[in-house]
């Protein structure tokens, strides 16, 4: 589980980008695992509030993103929920 959460932790990624990708991976994990949905029912609204409203990024948990995502400009970033992004996307 920790490997899944930290798969985007790269030295060239900004600290804000690292935080957002970890929050995204946790939201995706909660969405996929039925047991986590029950335990972490509060996380999806928390994620949406923090990432969408505080950080100003619209990055949905339903977006399919491959390993190695880098967010260089982690502000005013919008990705459609049905988007599929491959591995090592800059």
N, C-alpha and C positions, 0 to 999 in steps of 0.2 A: 504494500500500500504506500509506503514512504517513497519507493522508487517511482510509482505512478505520479505521486504529487510533485516530486522534485525532478521530473524528466525535462523540464524547461529551464532548470537552474544552470545558467551559463555565465561565465565571467563577463562577457560583453553585453549582457542584458542589464538594463538599468534596475535599480532597487525597486522602483515602483512597478516596473514590468515584471520582475520576479514575484512580487507580492500578488499582483493581479493574476498571473498564470497559476500560482498555487491556489488562490481562491477559486479560479475557474475549474481547475482539475478536481478540487474537492466538491464543487457544485455538480460536476459531471458524475462523480462517483456516487454522490447522494442520489442523483436522479436514476442511476442504473441499478443500484442495490436496494432491494425492497426492505431489508432490515434496517438499513441506514436511514431510509425515508421516515421510518417510525421513530427512530432515536433522534434524528436531526431534523425534525419537521420545521424547525425555526430557521434553518440555514438558507433555503432558497430565498425567502423574503429579505433576510439579512444580506445575502450576496447581491441581490438586485439593488437594495438601497445603497450599500457601500460602493459597489462598482459603478452602477449607473448614475447615481445622484452625487456621491461624494467625489469619486475619481473622474466622472464625466466620460465613461467609456461604455458603449453598448456592445457587450460581448456576452452572448447568451450561452447557457449550459447546453443547449441543444445543438450548438455549432460543432461540427466535427473537425477537430484540429489534430494534426499529427504531432509526433514527438519533436521537440526542439524549437518550439515557438519563441520568437524574440520580438519584444515590443520596444522599438526604439523610441517612438513618440507616444507615450502612454497618456494621451489626453485628446479629447474630441475625436475618438476613434469609434467608428460604427461598423459592425459586421452583421449582415443579415442572419437570422437564426438557422436558415437552411443551407448556409454556406459550408462547403467542404474545403478545408485547407490541408495541404500535404505536409510531409515531414520537412523540418528545418526551414520553415517559412520566416523570412525576415520581417 
